[in-house]
């Protein structure tokens, strides 16, 4: 990956859904995108008597997947460490229960397909040299 950026979103009453949908055509040449979610944190102003459930919706090989990724409650769990990766497809985070706020953060990695192909070519060039050394 060529570039790395901070990613952050807040889910709360009135704004319970956030979608990450990178635009591959913006730069004029193909680029790869990856979203890595590292943590969900319950805001300090969250109500103490409610669960806050964060759900993710994304595409799998066959269909759409909707699954909870964090359940947070004041006094029990104010933060949840995650290690989730999403590549090149729209990802929607929704606060399906509670009023929040829940803060989601991680990294948006942005790379070039051209760089990846160049790396593959370099690796292919190195392989025959290793085979010659074995003989």
C-alpha positions as CSV (number, residue, x, y, z in Angstrom):
1,X,0.0,0.0,0.0
2,X,1.2,3.4,-0.9
3,X,-0.6,5.8,1.4
4,X,-2.1,5.5,4.9
5,X,-4.8,7.8,6.4
6,X,-6.6,8.0,9.7
7,X,-10.3,6.9,9.5
8,X,-12.8,8.0,12.0
9,X,-16.6,8.1,12.3
10,X,-19.2,8.8,15.0
11,X,-22.5,7.1,15.4
12,X,-25.1,8.8,17.5
13,X,-28.8,9.7,17.8
14,X,-29.8,11.4,14.5
15,X,-26.8,10.1,12.7
16,X,-26.8,6.3,13.3
17,X,-25.4,5.2,9.9
18,X,-22.0,5.9,8.3
19,X,-20.9,4.4,5.0
20,X,-17.3,4.0,3.8
21,X,-17.3,3.9,0.0
22,X,-14.0,4.8,-1.6
23,X,-14.2,6.2,-5.1
24,X,-11.8,4.3,-7.3
25,X,-12.1,6.7,-10.3
26,X,-11.2,9.9,-8.5
27,X,-7.5,9.8,-9.3
28,X,-7.8,8.9,-13.0
29,X,-6.1,5.5,-12.5
30,X,-7.0,2.4,-10.6
31,X,-6.2,2.3,-6.9
32,X,-6.8,-0.2,-4.2
33,X,-8.5,0.6,-0.9
34,X,-8.5,-1.1,2.4
35,X,-10.3,0.0,5.6
36,X,-8.9,-1.4,8.9
37,X,-11.0,-0.8,11.9
38,X,-9.0,-0.9,15.2
39,X,-11.4,0.3,17.9
40,X,-14.9,1.3,18.9
41,X,-15.2,3.7,21.9
42,X,-18.3,4.7,23.8
43,X,-18.5,8.5,24.3
44,X,-18.4,9.9,27.8
45,X,-21.9,11.3,27.4
46,X,-23.5,7.9,26.7
47,X,-26.5,6.9,28.9
48,X,-25.5,4.5,31.7
49,X,-28.6,2.2,31.4
50,X,-28.4,1.2,27.7
51,X,-26.5,-1.1,25.5
52,X,-25.0,0.4,22.3
53,X,-24.7,-2.1,19.5
54,X,-22.7,-1.4,16.3
55,X,-23.4,-3.4,13.3
56,X,-21.4,-3.7,10.0
57,X,-22.9,-4.3,6.6
58,X,-20.6,-5.4,3.8
59,X,-20.4,-7.7,0.8
60,X,-19.0,-11.2,0.9
61,X,-18.2,-13.4,-2.1
62,X,-21.9,-14.5,-2.3
63,X,-24.1,-11.9,-0.7
64,X,-24.5,-9.0,1.8
65,X,-23.5,-9.7,5.4
66,X,-24.9,-7.8,8.4
67,X,-23.3,-8.6,11.8
68,X,-22.7,-6.9,15.1
69,X,-19.1,-6.0,15.8
70,X,-19.3,-4.2,19.2
71,X,-21.6,-4.1,22.2
72,X,-20.8,-1.3,24.6
73,X,-22.3,-0.2,27.9
74,X,-21.3,2.4,30.5
75,X,-19.8,0.6,33.5
76,X,-19.2,-2.7,31.6
77,X,-17.4,-2.1,28.3
78,X,-16.6,1.5,27.1
79,X,-14.3,0.4,24.4
80,X,-13.8,-2.6,22.1
81,X,-10.5,-3.4,20.3
82,X,-11.0,-4.8,16.8
83,X,-8.9,-5.9,13.9
84,X,-11.3,-5.9,11.0
85,X,-10.2,-5.4,7.3
86,X,-12.5,-4.4,4.5
87,X,-11.3,-4.2,0.9
88,X,-12.8,-2.1,-2.0
89,X,-16.4,-2.5,-1.2
90,X,-18.9,-0.2,0.5
91,X,-19.0,-0.8,4.3
92,X,-21.8,0.6,6.4
93,X,-21.7,1.0,10.1
94,X,-25.0,1.3,12.0
95,X,-25.8,2.0,15.6
96,X,-28.7,-0.6,15.8
97,X,-29.3,-0.2,19.5
98,X,-28.6,2.7,21.9
99,X,-28.1,6.4,21.4
100,X,-24.3,6.5,21.5
101,X,-22.2,8.3,20.7
102,X,-19.9,5.5,19.5
103,X,-16.6,6.5,17.9
104,X,-15.1,4.2,15.3
105,X,-11.5,4.6,14.3
106,X,-8.9,2.9,12.2
107,X,-6.9,3.3,9.0
108,X,-7.7,3.8,5.4
109,X,-5.0,2.4,3.2
110,X,-4.7,3.6,-0.4
111,X,-2.4,1.9,-2.9
112,X,-1.8,1.7,-6.6
113,X,-2.5,-1.3,-8.7
114,X,0.4,-0.2,-10.9
115,X,2.8,-0.5,-7.9
116,X,1.5,-3.9,-7.0
117,X,2.0,-5.2,-10.6
118,X,5.6,-3.7,-10.5
119,X,6.2,-5.5,-7.2
120,X,5.0,-8.8,-8.7
121,X,7.2,-8.4,-11.7
122,X,10.2,-7.8,-9.5
123,X,9.4,-11.0,-7.5
124,X,9.1,-13.0,-10.8
125,X,12.5,-11.7,-11.9
126,X,14.1,-12.9,-8.6
127,X,12.6,-16.4,-8.7
128,X,14.7,-17.7,-11.7
129,X,17.9,-16.5,-10.1
130,X,17.2,-18.6,-7.1
131,X,16.5,-21.6,-9.2
132,X,19.9,-21.2,-11.0
133,X,21.7,-21.1,-7.7
134,X,20.2,-24.4,-6.6
135,X,21.7,-26.2,-9.7
